[in-house]
Structures are given as C-alpha cells and as structure tokens.
Amino acid sequence: MKAVRVHNEKFVLPDGSIAELVIWKLPKPVLGSKHPYKYRLYFGRNGVRIVGYDNERGKGDHRHLDGVEMFYEFTSPEKLIEDFLADVLERLVA
C-alpha cells in the first residue's frame, strides 16, 4: 500500500489567518505513533503558529497551543479535525 492523502484543505480567513489541514494514511505508523496516519494541521497569523497538531517522526502525536507543545491522544482523523477546529474557534472568539 502506498501513502494516500485522505484530507487536504487550506483556508485563508478575512483577517489573513491561515488554516491548513493535511492527513495521510500510511502503510505503517511513523516512529512515535501507534496509528497509520501522518498529519499536520496548522492555524496561524502573520507567520506565527497559534494552533498546530502534528506527529513529527520520533516525537509522536502532539499539539501546539499558543506556543506551548503538549501530548495529544490521537483516536481518529475525524476526532483530530474536530479537536483542531475547536481549538482554532476558541482562539478566534477570544
């Protein structure tokens, strides 16, 4: 099985903020993860990451919120997107 991109979206909001969501299904997990997905979800403004979710090789599943990196419990691509959008929305209305 080859890697298959299962989600790919990019949005530019009126204030210039950018949200980008990319998820791949892989033949085997990346080092540090227990599931067959590789992902990077980004929300930022003026070149500054405000919210980010990724599973960088060797680091495993984690997220970045307002400059702080923390563990993230991955369960499914759908839940990943839901959690990411909730964190983004929380910061947009703050």
Buried (B, 14 or more C-beta within 10 A) or exposed (E): EEEEEEBEEEEEEEEEBBBBBBBBBBEEBBEEBEBBBBBBBBBBEEEEBBBBBBBBEEBBBBBBBEEEEEEBEBEEBEEBBEBBBEBBEEBBEE
